Each structure stands twice: as structure tokens, then as C-alpha cells.
């Protein structure tokens, strides 16, 4: 039972997947040869789907009661791989310690905004959300809206909301470094 599927994001790459007559060892051996965790998960989900749709084959699991079935083993492996994927992807990871910003809140947003504008830090999606995932304040969690508001206050109300002298000096040095 071979199937040719196209992977997401790579329309020209074709995968040939074999279910190996649902032999757990052979399926796991082939799965182990896949380079990316996403490909492993897709392959195991394909095998699981084919097993459920397979009405012609002999179900050997019914002869060994009390041991995990083929489907249970595959589901457990998929569950494990999804956890591994979360740990390897920093945007999905949970349970890690955040960096605590110990200075004034109004200093944080303009400093990191400038660093992003100058190319010292890159981001993929929402820059404020990314910062909130990795930083916190002494008195609690940051929210993307708080960071947007802090930058807006400094840009629109400079007489009441100012960047501290220390951070202002750092920002000036960064601007000079980038311009030279």
C-alpha cells in the first residue's frame, strides 16, 4: 500500500509512504528515518488512518489481549512526538523561565522597538507578542497591549512619558552604531 502525498509548503516534494503491512517495528524504523518531527507525525497519522480503513487484513492484536494494540502504540508515539515538537519549537514551548525586566516599564518598549528597527532583533509575527513570551516585569506578566500603549505614550506624550536617561543613552549609542 503505497501512497504519494505532497507535504504542506513543499508542493514539488513527493513522499512515498508504505504501511509495511502494519508491522510496528518496520513502521517505526521508517518513521525514524524521517528528518523532521512534523514529517514523522504526518507519516504516523497516515499509517493510523490506513489501519482504520484496512478491512481486509488480519488483526493480529486480537490474539494478544492485555498488550497495547498497534493503534495504541502509534497514538502514544504521535503524542510523544508532539510533545517533542513543542520543546524544540521556542514559539510553542511552555514552562520555561522568562527574563525579568527590572527597570522602568516605559523603557522596555522603545528600546526593543529601536533594536528591531535597526535589525539587532528579528521577529516572525507579532513583535509585542514575541517579547511577552520571553520577558516579564518584576510585578507581573506583560501583555502585547501594554507594550503597544507604552510605546504610543512615549511617542505621543513626551512631556509626561519619557525614556530614562540610562536607556536614552543606550538608544543613542545603538543609533550611532547602526548609522556608521
N, C-alpha and C positions, 0 to 999 in steps of 0.2 A: 504494500500500500504506500505508494509514493505520492507526494503532493507537492506541487510547486506553488509557493506563495511569495508575494512581494512584501518586504518589510516596510514599515512606516518610515517615511522620509527618504527612502532609497528605492525609487521605482525600478531602476535598472538591475538591481542585485536580486537574484533569484535563489531561494533556498530550496533544497530538496530534502524533505523530511521523510523519514521512514519510521514506522511504529515498531519494527523488529518483532512482529507477532506478539507484542506486549510483554516482551521479556524485560523485566525490571532492570537487570544488570546491563543488558545491551542498550536500553533506553538511557540509563544513567551514564553509561560510557560515552554515548553520542552527545548527550547533554553537556558532559564535562569538557568536550572538545570545542564547544561554543565559546567565543571570546568574551562576549558581553553578557551581563546578567539579564538584560532585557530579552536578548535572544534565547537564553536558557528558559526564561519564564514563558515566552511565546511557544517555544517548542514543547514544553511540558503541558501547557494548556491545550495545544493541538493534539498531543497524544491522549490526553484525558478525554477530549471531545470525541476522538476516533474510537476510544474504548467504549464510551457510552453508546455510540452509534453502531458498534460492531455486534450484530445479532447472530452472525454465522459462526463465530469462533467458540471454542470450548472455554468455559470459565473455570479455570483451574483453582481459583480462590475458594470455591465452594467445597473443595476436597480437604482444605486445611483450615478448619474452624479455629478461632481463637488467635490467629495470626493476622497482622494487618493486611488488608487486601491491596492489590496493585493500585487501585484508585486512592486508597488512604495514604499509601506511601508517596504517590505523586503529589497529592494535595499537601502533604507535610513538606515535601521538597519545595513546592511553589511558595508555601508560607515562609519557609526559611529564606529562600532567595529574595522574596520581597522585603524581609527584614534586613538582609544584607545590602540590598539596593538602597534602602533608607539610610543605612550607615555610611555608604560610600558616596552618597549624594548630599553635599552640605545644605542644599535647599530643602531637603526632606528630613534631615537628621533632627532628632529630638533628644532631650536630656543632656545637652552639653552646657557648659558654663558660658555665660555671656561676659563680655568685657564691660566693666562698670565705669561709666564716665563720672568722675568725681568732681568736676568743676561746674561752672555755671551752665545752666541749660541753654541759655541764649548763645553760648559759644559753640556748641556742638554742631548745629545745623549749618551755619555759614562756613565753618572750617571744612566740613566734609563736602559741602556743595562745591567749594572752591577746589578741593582736591580732585573731585570728579570732573569739574570743568577743565582743569589743567591736565587731566589724563593720568594722575597718580593712582587713581582707583577706577576700575571699570565696573559696570553693573549690567545685568542682563534684562531685568524687568523694571519694577518699581524701585527706584533707589532708596526711598524712605522706608519701604517695607524691608528691603535687604538690610539696611542699617539697624532697624528694630529687631531683626532676627539675630544680630550679633552683638548689640550693645544694649545696656540698660543704664538707668540713672541710680544714684545712691538711694533715692526714696521710692523707687518702683520702676515698673516697665515703661518703655517708650511706646508710643503709637505713631504710625505714619502721619496722622493728622496733627499731632503735637509738633512734629518736626517741620511740617509744612507751615504751620502757624508761626513757629519761631523764626523761620527764615523770612516769612512775609512781614512779621513785625519789625525785624531789623531793616528790611529793605524799604518799608513804607513809613515807619515811625522812628527815624534815627535819633530824635531828641529824647525819647523815652526808653527805647530798646537799643542798647549799644553792646558791641562785642568788647570783651575785656581787653585791657592793654596788652596782656601777655599773648592772647590769641591773635590780636590785631597785628602784633609784631611778627608772629609766625606766618600769618597770611601774607604780609608784605614780603617776607623772605621767599615764600613759595612763588609769588607773582614774579619777583625779580629773577629767580632761578629759571623759571619757565621762559621768560622773555629773553634771556641771554643765551 
